[in-house]
Amino acid sequence: MGSPAALNTALSTAFGGRLAALDRQLQRDRPPGANPAGWRCFQLGLLLLPSSALLAALLLLVALIQGSRGRPAAWRDPVNALLLATALLMLLGCIGASSGWLAWLGLANWLPFFWAFWGFQAYLASAAARRRAGQWLLAGTVPVLVTGFGQLLGQWSGPWQILGGLVIWHIKAGGNPPDRLAGLFDYANIAGAWLALAWPFALAALLQRGQRPWRRLTALAMAAAMAAAIFLTDSRNAWGGLLLAVPLVAGPLSWRWLLPLLLLSLVPVALASLPGIPAALQQPARALVPQSIWGRLNDANSHGQRPLAITRLSQWQVAVGLVAERPWLGWGAAAFSVIYPLRTGFWHGHTHNLPLDLAVSHGLPVALLLVGLVLGLLIRAAWLGMASGTLWDRAWWAAALVLTSLHATDMPFYDSRINLAGWVLLAGLRCYGTNCSLATGSHVIGSQANGTGANSASSPGEARI
């Protein structure tokens, strides 16, 4: 046997070799000019994002600081100038807001993410970098699936914690609400939102051509597990996101046969769920469609016991009235949670609609600016070819659209992990067709910029079905 010193040297060499190999993997696809340490932290932050908001935030903060260095002033980009104007309006609205100090606290849901939108663009300046980021978001979803299936099938319960309580998973046996998969997100609708935004990347991994058999089986298992988990969240929003992403990721060439197939599969669901359908049609449809689906879609599972005041229609009606009363600067963040119970006798923390929530909290100008920004980024990227481009660019655009659509009837962005992921997706949209590289520090739109031109063509290893 060798001496202890020789053994230690051999172990150190082997361990160092593995670390070097890992670092080489982390440095792959780094955009031109992006800081190497920032690129590492950005990827690891995305991987850890669903598991630990704290650890991910620390890594992403380092990436953000590095990504903000050596760049032109943020306001030179008209999109950032719009966000700066929005921030000023939000600050102005906090003065005299009816929610008091909560209005100032609510700025934390927005202002840091305006910075993140700009700083993260350094790491999303190429199609290869965006693909890499999407793969890390997908890999980070594995703990969500494991804990979600564990709580439903194995009755796992927490809290589980590591690193002295820095990471805590509040897992409830049987799900939260009961019988609904929530996993480490602690609430089914939030878990559904995360799974829905990651789902397009699972589809892209599954449709990727030229993969080795074990990679194909892994992608198939991941996609199947995510589809099952989305169903088990019992989130109607997540169900819609699952269906919406399929034709978008598959691409326009598939629409001739895929869209009719999807519509045909939805016919029995509609017949089983919609009111006013003749019994001769509805009963066979309900025999075909599981009650857990049609009962959830038409609220039959609540047994008609939901008071009108706790429905979204009532929340939206009150919210519209509040906007009419204070249209310019709003009532302040969290004001809805204070005012709604005073007017209806029931508590709700938000309006379940992001544009309305923005208008109530910060006024119509802020709502129009931010909603216009998000829709503008989606439309611009689609116009430049992202929605019909390469497989992973289609998946990126689909993920952004799915997460945007979820905010029409819910507010998952109040979870910081969803919020961060959303601004990463928006930053990627901004970089499509724009030179966001730190090598030039410019924002130039053109066919030769990153994300268009040659990057939009199908690569040999991608699926176009």
Backbone torsions as a table, in degrees:
resi	resn	phi	psi	omega
1	MET	NA	148.5	178.6
2	GLY	-76.3	168.2	178.5
3	SER	-70.7	157.9	176.5
4	PRO	-56.4	-36.4	-179.8
5	ALA	-64.8	-41.5	178.6
6	ALA	-65.8	-38.9	178.3
7	LEU	-63.5	-43.7	178.7
8	ASN	-62.3	-39.1	179.2
9	THR	-64.1	-42.3	179.6
10	ALA	-64.2	-43.2	179.1
11	LEU	-64.5	-41.1	179.9
12	SER	-64.0	-40.6	179.2
13	THR	-63.8	-44.3	180.0
14	ALA	-64.8	-43.4	-179.6
15	PHE	-65.9	-42.3	178.2
16	GLY	-63.7	-35.9	177.4
17	GLY	-64.6	-39.5	178.4
18	ARG	-67.0	-40.8	178.1
19	LEU	-63.3	-40.5	178.7
20	ALA	-63.8	-40.4	178.2
21	ALA	-64.7	-40.7	178.3
22	LEU	-63.5	-42.2	-179.6
23	ASP	-64.8	-37.4	177.0
24	ARG	-62.5	-37.6	176.7
25	GLN	-64.8	-40.7	-179.1
26	LEU	-69.1	-23.5	-179.5
27	GLN	-88.7	-3.8	177.6
28	ARG	-65.6	144.4	174.3
29	ASP	63.0	20.9	177.8
30	ARG	-66.0	128.4	-179.4
31	PRO	-63.5	154.0	179.8
32	PRO	-57.3	128.9	176.3
33	GLY	83.1	-10.5	-179.4
34	ALA	-69.8	138.9	-179.3
35	ASN	-63.4	130.2	-178.4
36	PRO	-58.9	-44.8	179.2
37	ALA	-65.7	-39.2	177.9
38	GLY	-64.5	-38.4	178.8
39	TRP	-65.0	-40.2	175.6
40	ARG	-61.3	-49.7	-177.1
41	CYS	-64.7	-36.0	179.2
42	PHE	-62.0	-46.9	-179.1
43	GLN	-65.5	-46.1	-179.2
44	LEU	-66.7	-33.7	176.4
45	GLY	-63.1	-42.0	177.2
46	LEU	-65.1	-38.7	178.7
47	LEU	-61.9	-41.7	-175.7
48	LEU	-88.6	-5.9	-171.0
49	LEU	-54.9	-50.7	180.0
50	PRO	-69.6	-25.4	-175.6
51	SER	-81.6	-36.1	-176.7
52	SER	-152.1	107.4	177.0
53	ALA	-62.2	-34.9	-177.5
54	LEU	-67.9	-54.4	-178.1
55	LEU	-63.6	-41.4	178.6
56	ALA	-63.0	-41.4	-179.2
57	ALA	-63.8	-38.6	178.9
58	LEU	-64.5	-44.9	178.6
59	LEU	-65.6	-43.8	-178.7
60	LEU	-69.8	-28.5	175.7
61	LEU	-65.3	-42.8	175.8
62	VAL	-60.6	-45.2	178.6
63	ALA	-61.4	-39.0	-178.2
64	LEU	-66.7	-42.4	178.1
65	ILE	-62.7	-45.5	179.4
66	GLN	-66.2	-36.7	-179.2
67	GLY	-74.1	-13.1	-179.6
68	SER	-93.9	-9.6	-177.1
69	ARG	-82.5	147.8	174.7
70	GLY	67.7	26.6	-178.2
71	ARG	-118.6	156.5	175.0
72	PRO	-62.0	162.1	178.3
73	ALA	-54.9	138.4	-173.7
74	ALA	-58.5	-35.6	-173.6
75	TRP	-72.8	-6.3	176.3
76	ARG	-70.9	-24.0	173.2
77	ASP	-84.9	123.1	-177.4
78	PRO	-57.9	-29.6	178.3
79	VAL	-67.1	-42.6	177.5
80	ASN	-67.9	-34.6	176.7
81	ALA	-62.2	-38.4	176.6
82	LEU	-63.3	-41.2	178.9
83	LEU	-67.0	-35.7	176.8
84	LEU	-64.6	-41.7	177.0
85	ALA	-62.8	-39.9	177.6
86	THR	-62.6	-42.5	179.6
87	ALA	-62.2	-39.8	179.0
88	LEU	-64.5	-40.9	177.5
89	LEU	-64.1	-39.2	177.8
90	MET	-63.3	-44.0	178.7
91	LEU	-63.0	-42.1	178.9
92	LEU	-62.9	-38.6	-179.3
93	GLY	-67.8	-23.1	179.6
94	CYS	-70.0	-21.9	179.3
95	ILE	-75.3	114.1	-179.2
96	GLY	80.0	14.0	177.8
97	ALA	-65.0	143.9	-177.0
98	SER	-68.8	-20.2	-179.8
99	SER	-88.9	3.1	173.8
100	GLY	62.2	-131.4	-175.7
101	TRP	-65.6	-22.2	177.6
102	LEU	-63.6	-29.4	178.4
103	ALA	-63.8	-41.6	178.1
104	TRP	-68.5	-40.1	178.6
105	LEU	-63.5	-34.7	-178.8
106	GLY	-66.1	-18.9	177.6
107	LEU	-63.3	-21.1	179.2
108	ALA	-65.4	-18.9	176.9
109	ASN	-78.2	-8.5	-173.4
110	TRP	-129.3	-57.4	-168.7
111	LEU	-58.8	-45.6	178.3
112	PRO	-61.9	-28.9	-176.9
113	PHE	-79.4	-23.0	171.6
114	PHE	-62.9	-41.7	176.5
115	TRP	-64.7	-43.6	-179.3
116	ALA	-60.3	-39.7	179.2
117	PHE	-56.6	-41.0	-179.8
118	TRP	-76.6	-48.8	-174.0
119	GLY	-68.1	-33.8	-178.2
120	PHE	-73.5	-14.9	-179.7
121	GLN	-61.8	-25.9	178.8
122	ALA	-61.4	-26.2	-176.7
123	TYR	-100.8	4.7	-177.1
124	LEU	-128.4	26.5	-170.9
125	ALA	-80.2	-4.1	-179.8
126	SER	-137.9	160.2	178.0
127	ALA	-61.5	-38.2	-179.5
128	ALA	-65.4	-38.3	179.6
129	ALA	-68.7	-39.6	178.6
130	ARG	-66.4	-38.9	176.6
131	ARG	-61.2	-43.8	179.4
132	ARG	-60.3	-44.4	179.4
133	ALA	-62.7	-41.3	177.3
134	GLY	-62.6	-37.4	178.5
135	GLN	-67.3	-36.7	177.5
136	TRP	-67.9	-39.6	176.0
137	LEU	-61.1	-39.4	179.2
138	LEU	-66.7	-44.8	178.9
139	ALA	-62.5	-36.6	179.3
140	GLY	-67.8	-13.0	-179.7
141	THR	-78.3	-16.4	-177.0
142	VAL	-56.4	-46.8	177.8
143	PRO	-61.1	-30.5	176.8
144	VAL	-63.7	-43.1	179.8
145	LEU	-67.3	-45.8	-177.2
146	VAL	-61.4	-47.8	-178.4
147	THR	-70.4	-33.8	179.7
148	GLY	-66.6	-48.5	178.0
149	PHE	-67.2	-34.1	179.4
150	GLY	-63.4	-40.8	-178.5
151	GLN	-71.0	-28.6	-179.8
152	LEU	-87.8	-42.2	-175.1
153	LEU	-92.0	-33.1	-177.5
154	GLY	-109.9	3.1	-179.7
155	GLN	55.2	36.8	176.4
156	TRP	-63.8	146.2	177.9
157	SER	-144.4	151.4	-179.9
158	GLY	-114.9	-158.0	7.6
159	PRO	-77.7	144.0	171.7
160	TRP	-104.8	138.6	-179.8
161	GLN	-143.2	148.9	176.1
162	ILE	-136.1	168.6	178.8
163	LEU	56.0	42.3	176.1
164	GLY	66.6	28.0	178.5
165	GLY	94.3	1.4	177.4
166	LEU	-66.7	-30.7	176.4
167	VAL	-120.5	118.8	-178.9
168	ILE	-129.7	128.2	175.0
169	TRP	-111.4	114.7	179.7
170	HIS	-91.5	80.1	-177.1
171	ILE	-91.8	130.4	-179.9
172	LYS	-108.7	129.0	179.2
173	ALA	-60.1	132.4	179.2
174	GLY	85.5	-2.2	177.2
175	GLY	94.5	169.6	178.6
176	ASN	-147.0	113.3	-5.9
177	PRO	-57.7	167.6	-176.0
178	PRO	-52.8	138.8	177.8
179	ASP	69.6	16.0	176.9
180	ARG	-125.2	127.4	-176.9
181	LEU	-64.3	127.2	177.6
182	ALA	-127.8	-33.2	179.1
183	GLY	61.0	-143.0	-176.1
184	LEU	-75.3	-4.4	176.6
185	PHE	-82.4	-14.3	174.2
186	ASP	71.4	-1.0	173.6
187	TYR	-152.5	136.6	-169.0
188	ALA	-63.2	-41.9	-177.1
189	ASN	-64.9	-34.9	178.5
190	ILE	-71.8	-42.6	175.2
191	ALA	-59.7	-41.7	178.0
192	GLY	-61.2	-39.3	179.0
193	ALA	-64.6	-43.9	178.7
194	TRP	-63.3	-46.7	-179.2
195	LEU	-62.1	-36.7	-179.8
196	ALA	-67.5	-38.8	179.8
197	LEU	-73.6	-28.8	178.4
198	ALA	-84.0	-19.2	-176.3
199	TRP	-57.2	-42.9	178.1
200	PRO	-58.3	-33.4	178.5
201	PHE	-72.0	-32.0	174.3
202	ALA	-65.3	-39.9	176.8
203	LEU	-64.0	-41.6	179.4
204	ALA	-62.6	-42.2	177.9
205	ALA	-62.9	-35.8	-179.2
206	LEU	-72.1	-37.7	-176.3
207	LEU	-84.7	-9.1	-178.8
208	GLN	-60.3	129.8	-179.4
209	ARG	-88.2	162.6	173.5
210	GLY	74.7	20.3	-179.3
211	GLN	-86.7	153.1	172.6
212	ARG	-68.9	154.4	-176.3
213	PRO	-54.7	-40.3	-177.7
214	TRP	-68.9	-31.7	175.8
215	ARG	-69.7	-39.1	178.4
216	ARG	-63.3	-43.4	178.8
217	LEU	-65.1	-38.8	177.6
218	THR	-62.8	-44.7	179.4
219	ALA	-64.0	-39.5	178.5
220	LEU	-65.0	-43.7	179.1
221	ALA	-63.6	-40.4	-180.0
222	MET	-64.8	-46.2	-179.4
223	ALA	-63.9	-42.6	179.2
224	ALA	-64.0	-42.4	179.4
225	ALA	-64.3	-39.8	-180.0
226	MET	-68.5	-40.3	177.8
227	ALA	-62.4	-42.7	178.2
228	ALA	-64.6	-41.7	-179.2
229	ALA	-65.4	-40.6	178.0
230	ILE	-61.6	-42.3	177.2
231	PHE	-61.4	-41.3	-175.9
232	LEU	-74.8	-15.4	173.4
233	THR	-67.9	-19.8	-177.6
234	ASP	59.1	27.1	179.0
235	SER	-95.9	117.2	-180.0
236	ARG	-64.3	-35.2	176.2
237	ASN	-60.1	-47.0	-178.9
238	ALA	-65.0	-37.9	176.6
239	TRP	-59.5	-44.5	178.8
240	GLY	-63.0	-40.5	178.7
241	GLY	-63.7	-37.4	178.4
242	LEU	-60.2	-46.2	-178.8
243	LEU	-71.4	-39.3	-177.0
244	LEU	-62.4	-37.0	-174.0
245	ALA	-72.3	-27.5	-172.1
246	VAL	-59.6	-56.2	-179.5
247	PRO	-67.7	-29.5	-179.4
248	LEU	-67.1	-43.3	-179.5
249	VAL	-75.5	-38.2	-179.4
250	ALA	-62.6	-31.2	175.0
251	GLY	98.5	157.4	-174.8
252	PRO	-58.0	-30.0	-178.5
253	LEU	-64.9	-18.1	-179.5
254	SER	-92.4	-9.8	-169.0
255	TRP	-66.8	-27.9	-177.5
256	ARG	-60.4	-32.5	179.1
257	TRP	-111.0	-27.7	-175.3
258	LEU	-75.3	-44.2	-178.4
259	LEU	-62.9	-46.3	175.3
260	PRO	-59.8	-36.2	179.5
261	LEU	-66.0	-42.8	178.3
262	LEU	-64.9	-43.6	179.3
263	LEU	-63.2	-40.4	179.1
264	LEU	-63.7	-38.3	180.0
265	SER	-70.4	-23.0	-179.5
266	LEU	-85.4	-14.4	-178.5
267	VAL	-59.8	-50.8	179.2
268	PRO	-64.5	-30.4	177.0
269	VAL	-65.4	-44.1	178.5
270	ALA	-64.3	-43.4	179.5
271	LEU	-63.3	-35.8	-179.1
272	ALA	-76.4	-24.5	-170.3
273	SER	-102.5	-37.0	-171.2
274	LEU	-73.6	143.8	175.6
275	PRO	-75.6	156.8	176.3
276	GLY	83.5	2.4	178.8
277	ILE	-78.7	132.4	179.0
278	PRO	-55.9	144.6	-176.9
279	ALA	-60.8	-31.3	-179.4
280	ALA	-62.9	-27.0	177.4
281	LEU	-95.8	-36.4	-172.9
282	GLN	-73.9	-39.4	-177.3
283	GLN	-63.2	-46.7	175.8
284	PRO	-62.5	-35.3	179.1
285	ALA	-65.7	-39.7	-180.0
286	ARG	-72.4	-23.4	174.1
287	ALA	-73.0	-26.7	-178.6
288	LEU	-87.9	-40.7	-176.2
289	VAL	-91.4	132.7	178.8
290	PRO	-58.5	141.1	-179.3
291	GLN	-61.0	-29.1	179.6
292	SER	-63.2	-21.9	178.8
293	ILE	-89.0	-57.9	-175.6
294	TRP	-70.4	-30.0	176.9
295	GLY	-68.2	-32.4	176.9
296	ARG	-74.7	-39.7	-176.7
297	LEU	-68.0	-35.5	-179.6
298	ASN	-104.3	13.2	176.1
299	ASP	65.7	17.1	177.4
300	ALA	-64.3	-27.0	-178.7
301	ASN	-69.4	-13.4	176.2
302	SER	-89.6	-0.9	175.2
303	HIS	59.9	27.7	177.3
304	GLY	65.4	20.1	-175.5
305	GLN	-100.5	8.6	-179.1
306	ARG	-85.1	119.2	176.1
307	PRO	-63.4	150.5	-179.1
308	LEU	-57.3	-33.8	-174.4
309	ALA	-68.0	-16.6	179.8
310	ILE	-100.8	3.1	178.8
311	THR	-83.5	159.6	179.0
312	ARG	-64.4	-34.9	179.7
313	LEU	-60.2	-41.2	177.4
314	SER	-66.3	-41.3	178.8
315	GLN	-62.0	-42.5	-179.1
316	TRP	-67.5	-36.8	179.3
317	GLN	-63.8	-45.0	178.5
318	VAL	-65.2	-40.4	-179.3
319	ALA	-62.3	-42.7	178.5
320	VAL	-61.1	-40.2	177.3
321	GLY	-63.4	-39.7	178.7
322	LEU	-66.1	-38.6	177.7
323	VAL	-64.0	-40.4	179.3
324	ALA	-63.8	-31.9	-179.4
325	GLU	-75.0	-37.0	-179.1
326	ARG	-137.8	78.2	-171.1
327	PRO	-79.0	-23.3	-167.3
328	TRP	-88.2	-51.4	-177.6
329	LEU	-117.1	-1.1	175.2
330	GLY	74.9	-172.5	-175.9
331	TRP	-100.1	-11.0	-175.5
332	GLY	104.4	150.5	178.6
333	ALA	-58.6	140.9	178.4
334	ALA	72.1	4.0	-180.0
335	ALA	-65.9	-33.4	-178.4
336	PHE	-59.6	-39.2	-178.8
337	SER	-66.6	-22.1	178.2
338	VAL	-88.2	-41.6	-173.6
339	ILE	-78.8	-38.2	-174.0
340	TYR	-58.8	-47.6	178.3
341	PRO	-64.5	-28.1	177.8
342	LEU	-67.9	-28.9	-176.3
343	ARG	-97.9	-20.8	-176.5
344	THR	-124.6	-19.5	-176.5
345	GLY	86.7	1.3	178.7
346	PHE	-124.2	142.3	-178.5
347	TRP	-92.7	137.7	169.2
348	HIS	-144.1	136.4	-174.8
349	GLY	-78.7	-19.7	-179.0
350	HIS	-158.8	178.1	-171.2
351	THR	-88.0	-5.7	-175.4
352	HIS	59.7	32.0	173.8
353	ASN	-162.2	117.6	-172.4
354	LEU	-64.6	-46.1	177.8
355	PRO	-57.8	-43.2	178.0
356	LEU	-65.6	-40.1	-179.7
357	ASP	-63.5	-41.2	176.4
358	LEU	-62.3	-43.8	-178.6
359	ALA	-65.5	-40.2	178.4
360	VAL	-66.3	-45.1	-173.8
361	SER	-78.8	-40.4	-170.4
362	HIS	-126.0	-2.6	177.4
363	GLY	100.4	161.0	-178.0
364	LEU	-63.3	-41.0	179.2
365	PRO	-57.7	-43.4	178.3
366	VAL	-64.0	-43.3	-180.0
367	ALA	-61.3	-44.0	-179.7
368	LEU	-66.2	-38.9	-179.5
369	LEU	-65.8	-47.2	-176.1
370	LEU	-73.2	-44.0	177.7
371	VAL	-64.2	-40.3	177.1
372	GLY	-62.7	-38.0	178.0
373	LEU	-61.7	-49.6	-177.6
374	VAL	-62.9	-47.9	179.8
375	LEU	-65.0	-37.2	178.4
376	GLY	-63.3	-41.5	178.4
377	LEU	-64.0	-42.0	178.4
378	LEU	-63.7	-46.3	-177.3
379	ILE	-67.5	-42.7	-179.7
380	ARG	-62.0	-46.3	-180.0
381	ALA	-62.9	-40.5	178.0
382	ALA	-65.0	-40.5	-179.4
383	TRP	-63.5	-36.6	179.5
384	LEU	-79.2	-7.1	173.4
385	GLY	112.1	5.4	-176.5
386	MET	-66.9	-39.8	-176.6
387	ALA	-69.6	-15.7	178.6
388	SER	-125.2	18.0	-175.8
389	GLY	-88.4	-138.2	-179.3
390	THR	-67.6	164.0	-176.1
391	LEU	-56.1	-48.4	-175.9
392	TRP	-75.5	-28.3	173.5
393	ASP	-70.0	-37.8	174.6
394	ARG	-61.4	-40.8	179.2
395	ALA	-64.3	-39.8	179.2
396	TRP	-62.3	-47.5	-179.8
397	TRP	-63.7	-40.0	178.8
398	ALA	-63.9	-42.0	179.1
399	ALA	-61.5	-41.8	178.6
400	ALA	-65.3	-41.5	179.4
401	LEU	-66.8	-42.5	179.4
402	VAL	-60.8	-47.6	-178.8
403	LEU	-65.2	-36.7	176.1
404	THR	-62.6	-45.6	-177.5
405	SER	-65.1	-31.1	179.3
406	LEU	-61.1	-28.5	-176.4
407	HIS	-81.3	3.4	173.3
408	ALA	-76.0	-28.5	-177.5
409	THR	-130.6	9.0	177.4
410	ASP	-156.8	176.8	-176.1
411	MET	-134.0	58.5	-178.3
412	PRO	-66.5	-13.2	-177.6
413	PHE	-66.8	-15.4	176.9
414	TYR	-67.4	-14.9	168.0
415	ASP	-83.9	122.4	-172.6
416	SER	-59.9	-28.8	179.8
417	ARG	-69.3	-41.6	175.8
418	ILE	-65.3	-41.8	-179.4
419	ASN	-60.2	-47.4	179.4
420	LEU	-61.9	-46.4	179.3
421	ALA	-59.7	-38.9	179.9
422	GLY	-63.2	-42.5	179.9
423	TRP	-72.1	-29.3	172.6
424	VAL	-63.3	-44.4	178.7
425	LEU	-62.9	-41.0	178.8
426	LEU	-65.9	-38.9	176.8
427	ALA	-61.7	-38.6	176.5
428	GLY	-65.0	-37.7	175.4
429	LEU	-61.8	-42.4	-179.5
430	ARG	-62.9	-35.1	-177.4
431	CYS	-76.7	-17.5	-179.0
432	TYR	-69.2	122.4	-179.2
433	GLY	77.6	8.5	-178.3
434	THR	-131.3	139.5	177.4
435	ASN	-82.6	95.3	179.0
436	CYS	-95.5	6.8	-174.1
437	SER	-66.3	140.1	175.3
438	LEU	-70.2	-14.1	178.7
439	ALA	-63.8	-28.8	177.6
440	THR	-117.1	-25.6	-179.9
441	GLY	68.3	21.1	-174.5
442	SER	-114.3	167.0	173.5
443	HIS	-124.0	90.5	-176.7
444	VAL	-115.7	123.5	179.3
445	ILE	-92.0	133.2	178.9
446	GLY	176.7	166.7	-175.7
447	SER	-67.5	-19.8	-179.2
448	GLN	-96.5	-1.6	178.6
449	ALA	-71.6	163.7	-178.1
450	ASN	-59.4	131.6	174.6
451	GLY	103.6	-14.8	177.3
452	THR	-124.1	-171.3	179.6
453	GLY	63.6	-122.6	-176.9
454	ALA	-64.2	-30.2	-179.1
455	ASN	-69.3	-19.8	-177.3
456	SER	-84.5	-15.3	-179.6
457	ALA	-74.8	156.3	179.6
458	SER	-69.8	134.2	175.0
459	SER	-89.3	159.6	-177.4
460	PRO	-58.1	-27.6	-174.2
461	GLY	-96.3	14.7	-176.8
462	GLU	-115.1	156.0	-178.2
463	ALA	-89.9	131.5	170.3
464	ARG	-127.7	99.2	-171.6
465	ILE	-108.4	NA	NA
